[in-house]
């Protein structure tokens, strides 16, 4: 089911292939982004954990403040902003529950409870544009969202693989398949993916992967999903010098 809330009116529509929830922006400020897999790459002279848009397409100047989500959404891990649009990765398991109030209006004392065991983050993707917010309901296990140069598609990566989501409904498309289900606590993922980085034209996508503790850089063709490059070795940062040259840290790597 897709729920849309705007200007006090509630409309229910049948569930489509990619279900999402829409709700007006909420006033509470966003929580501080937590340290999670592959935090978004900060642009120069910026302090928020947002990715820098691809250099080839001229991006409109926009505030890099963290977006404001409803209090029930969870804690923002990282996000990417392009113009009026923001896409954010959120840990839905970290929700600040307001205290219950007594007759006198003061918070009631809650009985102490043992801390819940630590588990993997419950990752969700939110897309925000002006007063409209969409929670994509098919994205558990994906994070590190990154807008394409034209701002119409974003990529996200995680243990489920590498996906793209394209407007208007942000239907998911698999570029690289990972695990279908999030592994149980304490069980390592067979392979993990992070830090998707678009080429200047938006035709190629580079990302990091890890299997059995062995790090690797990969590049795929966005249209065909063909693997163009696999390069073993640790890497801290990815960016493109041009359409056929990937910068792996300080090393220029040709891409066929």
TORDREN-671945 format. One record per residue: residue in one letter; x, y, z of N, C-alpha, C in turn. Coordinates in steps of 0.2 Angstrom, whole numbers, padded with zeros to 4 digits, m for minus. Layout:
BEGIN
A  X  Y  Z  X  Y  Z  X  Y  Z;
...
# end
This chain:
BEGIN
X  0004  m0006  0000  0000  0000  0000  0004  0006  0000;
X  0002  0011  m0004  0006  0017  m0004  0002  0023  m0001;
X  0004  0026  0005  0001  0031  0008  0004  0038  0007;
X  m0001  0042  0005  0001  0049  0003  m0002  0054  0008;
X  0002  0058  0011  m0001  0063  0016  0001  0070  0014;
X  m0004  0074  0013  m0002  0081  0010  m0008  0086  0012;
X  m0006  0091  0015  m0011  0097  0017  m0017  0094  0021;
X  m0016  0089  0025  m0021  0086  0030  m0025  0081  0026;
X  m0024  0079  0020  m0029  0075  0017  m0025  0068  0016;
X  m0028  0063  0017  m0025  0056  0017  m0028  0052  0011;
X  m0024  0050  0007  m0027  0046  0001  m0023  0039  0001;
X  m0027  0034  m0001  m0024  0027  m0001  m0024  0025  m0008;
X  m0018  0022  m0010  m0018  0020  m0017  m0015  0012  m0017;
X  m0017  0008  m0022  m0015  0001  m0022  m0007  0001  m0022;
X  m0004  m0004  m0020  0003  m0005  m0020  0005  m0007  m0026;
X  0011  m0003  m0028  0014  m0005  m0035  0020  m0009  m0034;
X  0024  m0009  m0040  0030  m0014  m0039  0035  m0011  m0034;
X  0035  m0004  m0034  0040  m0002  m0029  0036  0003  m0024;
X  0034  0000  m0018  0030  0003  m0013  0034  0009  m0010;
X  0031  0014  m0008  0034  0020  m0004  0029  0023  0000;
X  0031  0027  0005  0027  0030  0009  0029  0038  0009;
X  0024  0042  0008  0025  0049  0008  0022  0053  0014;
X  0025  0058  0016  0023  0061  0022  0026  0068  0022;
X  0022  0073  0025  0025  0080  0025  0031  0080  0029;
X  0035  0085  0028  0042  0086  0032  0040  0087  0039;
X  0044  0084  0043  0043  0085  0051  0048  0090  0053;
X  0046  0094  0059  0050  0099  0061  0056  0097  0065;
X  0056  0091  0068  0062  0089  0072  0068  0089  0068;
X  0074  0091  0071  0080  0091  0067  0083  0084  0066;
X  0087  0083  0061  0089  0077  0060  0095  0075  0065;
X  0095  0069  0067  0100  0067  0071  0107  0066  0068;
X  0112  0066  0072  0119  0066  0070  0120  0060  0066;
X  0123  0060  0060  0124  0054  0056  0129  0049  0060;
X  0127  0043  0060  0132  0038  0064  0137  0035  0059;
X  0142  0033  0062  0147  0029  0058  0145  0023  0056;
X  0144  0022  0049  0141  0016  0046  0146  0014  0040;
X  0144  0009  0037  0148  0007  0031  0149  0012  0026;
X  0155  0014  0024  0157  0019  0019  0153  0025  0020;
X  0154  0030  0024  0151  0036  0025  0152  0040  0019;
X  0147  0044  0017  0147  0048  0011  0153  0052  0010;
X  0155  0053  0004  0162  0057  0003  0160  0065  0004;
X  0163  0068  0009  0162  0075  0009  0165  0079  0004;
X  0161  0084  0002  0164  0089  m0003  0169  0094  0000;
X  0173  0097  m0003  0178  0101  0000  0175  0107  0003;
X  0177  0109  0009  0175  0114  0013  0168  0113  0016;
X  0166  0107  0016  0159  0105  0019  0160  0101  0025;
X  0155  0101  0030  0156  0097  0036  0151  0092  0036;
X  0145  0092  0032  0140  0087  0033  0142  0081  0029;
X  0140  0075  0031  0142  0069  0027  0139  0068  0021;
X  0139  0073  0016  0136  0072  0010  0141  0070  0004;
X  0139  0066  m0001  0143  0065  m0006  0144  0071  m0011;
X  0149  0072  m0014  0150  0077  m0019  0148  0075  m0025;
X  0143  0079  m0029  0140  0077  m0035  0146  0076  m0040;
X  0144  0072  m0045  0149  0070  m0051  0151  0077  m0054;
X  0158  0077  m0056  0161  0084  m0058  0158  0086  m0065;
X  0156  0081  m0069  0155  0083  m0076  0149  0087  m0077;
X  0143  0085  m0073  0137  0089  m0074  0137  0095  m0069;
X  0135  0101  m0072  0135  0107  m0067  0130  0106  m0062;
X  0131  0106  m0056  0126  0105  m0051  0124  0111  m0048;
X  0118  0112  m0047  0116  0119  m0044  0118  0119  m0037;
X  0120  0125  m0034  0122  0126  m0028  0116  0125  m0023;
X  0118  0121  m0018  0113  0119  m0013  0116  0119  m0006;
X  0112  0119  m0001  0114  0119  0006  0115  0111  0007;
X  0121  0110  0011  0123  0103  0012  0121  0101  0019;
X  0116  0105  0022  0114  0103  0029  0110  0096  0028;
X  0110  0092  0033  0107  0086  0034  0099  0087  0033;
X  0096  0083  0029  0089  0084  0029  0085  0082  0035;
X  0079  0085  0036  0075  0084  0042  0069  0079  0040;
X  0070  0073  0044  0065  0068  0043  0060  0067  0048;
X  0054  0064  0048  0050  0063  0053  0053  0059  0059;
X  0051  0060  0065  0054  0057  0071  0054  0049  0071;
X  0049  0047  0067  0049  0039  0067  0053  0036  0061;
X  0057  0040  0057  0061  0038  0052  0067  0034  0054;
X  0070  0037  0059  0076  0034  0062  0082  0039  0061;
X  0088  0036  0061  0094  0040  0062  0098  0040  0055;
X  0099  0046  0052  0102  0047  0046  0110  0044  0046;
X  0112  0040  0042  0118  0038  0041  0122  0042  0036;
X  0120  0043  0030  0123  0047  0025  0118  0049  0020;
X  0119  0054  0016  0115  0057  0011  0118  0060  0006;
X  0114  0061  0000  0117  0065  m0005  0112  0070  m0008;
X  0114  0076  m0009  0109  0081  m0011  0111  0084  m0018;
X  0105  0085  m0022  0106  0087  m0029  0100  0092  m0030;
X  0102  0098  m0030  0097  0103  m0031  0092  0103  m0025;
X  0085  0103  m0027  0080  0102  m0021  0079  0095  m0019;
X  0082  0090  m0022  0081  0083  m0020  0087  0081  m0015;
X  0085  0077  m0011  0090  0074  m0006  0088  0066  m0006;
X  0093  0062  m0006  0092  0055  m0005  0096  0053  0002;
X  0093  0050  0006  0096  0048  0013  0096  0041  0015;
X  0101  0038  0017  0101  0032  0020  0100  0032  0028;
X  0095  0029  0030  0093  0029  0037  0093  0023  0041;
X  0095  0023  0047  0094  0017  0051  0088  0017  0055;
X  0083  0013  0053  0076  0013  0055  0076  0010  0062;
X  0081  0007  0064  0081  0004  0071  0083  0009  0076;
X  0085  0015  0075  0087  0020  0080  0082  0026  0079;
X  0077  0025  0083  0071  0030  0083  0071  0033  0090;
X  0071  0039  0091  0070  0042  0097  0063  0042  0099;
X  0061  0038  0104  0054  0038  0106  0053  0043  0112;
X  0048  0048  0111  0047  0053  0116  0044  0050  0122;
X  0046  0053  0128  0044  0050  0134  0036  0051  0135;
X  0033  0047  0139  0026  0048  0141  0025  0053  0146;
X  0020  0057  0145  0019  0062  0150  0014  0061  0155;
X  0014  0063  0161  0009  0062  0166  0004  0067  0166;
X  m0001  0067  0171  m0006  0072  0171  m0003  0079  0172;
X  0003  0079  0176  0006  0086  0177  0010  0089  0171;
X  0010  0085  0165  0014  0087  0160  0021  0085  0160;
X  0023  0082  0165  0030  0080  0166  0031  0073  0164;
X  0037  0071  0161  0039  0064  0159  0038  0059  0164;
X  0035  0054  0163  0034  0048  0168  0041  0044  0168;
X  0042  0042  0174  0048  0038  0175  0047  0031  0172;
X  0051  0029  0167  0050  0022  0165  0054  0017  0168;
X  0051  0011  0169  0055  0006  0173  0061  0004  0168;
X  0067  0003  0172  0073  0002  0168  0073  m0005  0165;
X  0075  m0006  0159  0075  m0012  0155  0082  m0014  0153;
X  0084  m0020  0153  0091  m0022  0150  0092  m0019  0143;
X  0098  m0017  0141  0099  m0015  0134  0098  m0020  0129;
X  0095  m0018  0124  0094  m0023  0118  0100  m0025  0115;
X  0101  m0031  0113  0107  m0034  0110  0108  m0030  0104;
X  0115  m0029  0102  0116  m0025  0096  0115  m0029  0090;
X  0112  m0026  0085  0111  m0030  0079  0113  m0026  0073;
X  0112  m0029  0067  0114  m0025  0061  0109  m0019  0060;
X  0111  m0013  0057  0107  m0008  0056  0101  m0010  0051;
X  0095  m0007  0053  0089  m0008  0048  0089  m0002  0043;
X  0093  m0003  0038  0094  0002  0033  0088  0003  0028;
X  0086  0009  0028  0081  0011  0023  0083  0017  0019;
X  0080  0018  0013  0081  0024  0009  0075  0029  0009;
X  0077  0035  0010  0072  0041  0009  0073  0045  0004;
X  0069  0048  0000  0069  0053  m0005  0065  0059  m0003;
X  0068  0065  m0003  0065  0071  m0001  0065  0076  m0006;
X  0060  0079  m0007  0060  0085  m0012  0055  0090  m0010;
X  0057  0096  m0007  0053  0101  m0005  0049  0098  0001;
X  0042  0098  0001  0038  0095  0007  0036  0088  0006;
X  0038  0085  0001  0036  0078  0000  0042  0073  0002;
X  0041  0068  0005  0046  0063  0007  0043  0056  0005;
X  0048  0052  0003  0046  0045  0001  0051  0040  0004;
X  0048  0035  0008  0052  0030  0010  0051  0024  0006;
X  0057  0022  0002  0057  0017  m0002  0057  0010  0002;
X  0052  0006  0001  0050  0000  0005  0054  m0006  0003;
X  0058  m0006  m0002  0061  m0012  m0005  0069  m0011  m0004;
X  0071  m0007  0000  0078  m0006  0000  0082  m0008  0006;
X  0080  m0013  0010  0083  m0015  0016  0090  m0018  0014;
X  0095  m0015  0018  0102  m0018  0017  0106  m0014  0012;
X  0103  m0008  0010  0107  m0004  0005  0108  0003  0008;
X  0114  0006  0007  0115  0013  0009  0120  0016  0004;
X  0123  0022  0007  0128  0026  0002  0124  0028  m0004;
X  0119  0031  m0003  0115  0034  m0010  0119  0039  m0013;
X  0119  0039  m0020  0123  0044  m0024  0119  0046  m0030;
X  0117  0052  m0031  0114  0054  m0037  0118  0054  m0043;
X  0115  0052  m0049  0118  0052  m0055  0119  0059  m0057;
X  0124  0061  m0062  0125  0068  m0064  0119  0071  m0067;
X  0114  0068  m0070  0108  0071  m0072  0103  0072  m0066;
X  0104  0069  m0061  0099  0070  m0055  0093  0066  m0056;
X  0092  0062  m0060  0086  0058  m0061  0086  0051  m0058;
X  0092  0048  m0057  0093  0042  m0054  0098  0042  m0048;
X  0097  0038  m0043  0103  0037  m0038  0105  0030  m0038;
X  0111  0029  m0036  0113  0022  m0034  0114  0021  m0027;
X  0113  0015  m0025  0114  0013  m0018  0117  0006  m0017;
X  0121  0005  m0012  0125  m0002  m0012  0125  m0004  m0005;
X  0126  m0011  m0004  0126  m0014  0002  0127  m0021  0001;
X  0125  m0025  0007  0126  m0032  0006  0121  m0036  0001;
X  0116  m0032  m0001  0111  m0034  m0006  0114  m0033  m0013;
X  0119  m0029  m0014  0122  m0028  m0020  0122  m0021  m0022;
X  0122  m0019  m0028  0122  m0012  m0031  0116  m0011  m0035;
X  0112  m0006  m0033  0106  m0005  m0036  0106  0002  m0039;
X  0101  0003  m0044  0100  0010  m0046  0092  0011  m0045;
X  0090  0017  m0044  0083  0019  m0043  0082  0025  m0047;
X  0077  0025  m0052  0076  0030  m0057  0069  0033  m0056;
X  0068  0040  m0057  0062  0043  m0056  0057  0041  m0062;
X  0051  0042  m0061  0047  0046  m0055  0046  0042  m0049;
X  0045  0035  m0050  0044  0031  m0044  0050  0027  m0041;
X  0056  0029  m0044  0062  0026  m0041  0061  0018  m0041;
X  0060  0015  m0046  0059  0008  m0047  0067  0005  m0046;
X  0068  0000  m0042  0074  m0002  m0041  0077  m0007  m0047;
X  0083  m0006  m0049  0086  m0011  m0054  0092  m0013  m0051;
X  0094  m0020  m0052  0100  m0023  m0050  0105  m0022  m0055;
X  0111  m0019  m0053  0117  m0019  m0057  0121  m0025  m0055;
X  0122  m0026  m0048  0126  m0032  m0046  0122  m0035  m0040;
X  0121  m0041  m0041  0117  m0045  m0036  0121  m0047  m0030;
X  0119  m0046  m0024  0122  m0048  m0018  0117  m0053  m0014;
X  0117  m0053  m0008  0113  m0057  m0004  0106  m0055  m0004;
X  0101  m0060  m0004  0094  m0058  m0004  0092  m0056  0003;
X  0094  m0059  0008  0092  m0057  0015  0098  m0055  0019;
X  0097  m0050  0023  0102  m0048  0028  0104  m0054  0032;
X  0110  m0055  0033  0113  m0060  0037  0111  m0060  0044;
X  0111  m0065  0048  0109  m0065  0055  0115  m0062  0059;
X  0113  m0059  0065  0118  m0055  0069  0124  m0060  0070;
X  0130  m0058  0069  0136  m0062  0070  0138  m0066  0064;
X  0134  m0066  0059  0136  m0069  0053  0138  m0065  0047;
X  0144  m0065  0045  0147  m0061  0040  0144  m0061  0033;
X  0143  m0056  0030  0140  m0056  0023  0145  m0059  0018;
X  0142  m0063  0013  0146  m0066  0008  0150  m0061  0004;
X  0147  m0055  0003  0151  m0050  m0001  0147  m0044  0001;
X  0151  m0038  0002  0148  m0032  0003  0150  m0027  m0002;
X  0146  m0022  m0003  0147  m0017  m0008  0146  m0010  m0005;
X  0150  m0005  m0007  0149  0002  m0004  0152  0007  m0009;
X  0150  0014  m0007  0153  0019  m0011  0152  0020  m0018;
X  0146  0019  m0021  0145  0020  m0028  0146  0027  m0030;
X  0150  0027  m0036  0153  0033  m0038  0152  0034  m0046;
X  0148  0039  m0048  0146  0039  m0055  0152  0042  m0059;
X  0152  0040  m0066  0157  0043  m0070  0154  0050  m0073;
X  0158  0054  m0076  0155  0061  m0078  0149  0061  m0082;
X  0148  0056  m0086  0142  0055  m0091  0137  0052  m0088;
X  0138  0048  m0082  0133  0044  m0079  0132  0037  m0082;
X  0137  0036  m0087  0136  0029  m0090  0140  0023  m0087;
X  0144  0025  m0082  0148  0020  m0078  0147  0021  m0071;
X  0148  0016  m0067  0147  0016  m0060  0153  0012  m0057;
X  0157  0016  m0053  0162  0012  m0049  0160  0011  m0042;
X  0163  0006  m0038  0161  0005  m0031  0166  0000  m0028;
X  0166  0000  m0022  0170  m0004  m0018  0167  m0011  m0016;
X  0170  m0016  m0016  0167  m0023  m0014  0172  m0026  m0009;
X  0170  m0031  m0006  0174  m0035  m0001  0171  m0042  0000;
X  0175  m0047  m0001  0173  m0054  0000  0178  m0058  0003;
X  0176  m0060  0009  0181  m0064  0013  0187  m0060  0016;
X  0185  m0053  0017  0190  m0049  0019  0195  m0046  0014;
X  0194  m0048  0007  0198  m0046  0002  0195  m0040  m0002;
X  0198  m0034  m0001  0194  m0028  m0004  0196  m0028  m0012;
X  0191  m0024  m0015  0192  m0024  m0023  0188  m0018  m0025;
X  0190  m0015  m0031  0187  m0010  m0034  0184  m0013  m0041;
X  0177  m0011  m0042  0174  m0013  m0048  0171  m0008  m0052;
X  0170  m0008  m0058  0166  m0004  m0062  0162  m0007  m0067;
X  0155  m0005  m0067  0151  m0008  m0072  0148  m0003  m0076;
X  0146  m0005  m0082  0142  m0001  m0087  0135  m0001  m0084;
X  0132  0005  m0083  0126  0006  m0080  0120  0004  m0085;
X  0121  0004  m0091  0115  0002  m0096  0115  m0005  m0097;
X  0121  m0009  m0097  0121  m0016  m0099  0123  m0020  m0093;
X  0125  m0017  m0087  0127  m0020  m0081  0133  m0024  m0082;
X  0137  m0023  m0088  0143  m0027  m0089  0149  m0025  m0085;
X  0152  m0029  m0082  0158  m0028  m0078  0164  m0025  m0082;
X  0166  m0019  m0081  0172  m0017  m0085  0178  m0017  m0082;
X  0178  m0017  m0075  0185  m0017  m0072  0184  m0021  m0065;
X  0189  m0025  m0063  0190  m0028  m0056  0197  m0027  m0054;
X  0198  m0023  m0049  0205  m0022  m0047  0205  m0023  m0039;
X  0209  m0029  m0037  0210  m0030  m0030  0215  m0025  m0027;
X  0213  m0024  m0020  0218  m0020  m0016  0213  m0015  m0012;
X  0216  m0013  m0007  0212  m0008  m0003  0212  m0001  m0006;
X  0206  0002  m0004  0205  0009  m0007  0201  0013  m0002;
X  0204  0019  m0001  0200  0024  0003  0195  0028  0000;
X  0197  0030  m0007  0193  0035  m0010  0192  0034  m0017;
X  0186  0035  m0020  0185  0034  m0028  0183  0040  m0031;
X  0185  0042  m0036  0183  0047  m0040  0185  0047  m0047;
X  0182  0050  m0052  0183  0050  m0059  0187  0056  m0061;
X  0193  0054  m0065  0196  0060  m0069  0193  0061  m0075;
X  0190  0056  m0079  0186  0057  m0085  0183  0050  m0086;
X  0179  0050  m0091  0175  0044  m0093  0179  0037  m0093;
X  0185  0038  m0094  0189  0031  m0095  0195  0031  m0090;
X  0195  0035  m0085  0200  0035  m0080  0197  0036  m0073;
X  0198  0031  m0069  0196  0031  m0062  0202  0033  m0058;
X  0201  0037  m0053  0206  0038  m0048  0205  0034  m0042;
X  0209  0029  m0040  0209  0025  m0035  0214  0028  m0030;
X  0211  0032  m0025  0216  0036  m0020  0220  0040  m0025;
X  0226  0040  m0025  0230  0044  m0030  0232  0041  m0036;
X  0230  0035  m0037  0232  0031  m0043  0227  0031  m0049;
X  0229  0033  m0055  0225  0033  m0061  0225  0026  m0064;
X  0218  0024  m0064  0217  0017  m0067  0213  0018  m0073;
X  0216  0016  m0079  0212  0016  m0085  0206  0011  m0085;
X  0200  0013  m0087  0194  0009  m0088  0193  0007  m0095;
X  0192  0001  m0097  0191  0000  m0104  0185  0002  m0107;
# end
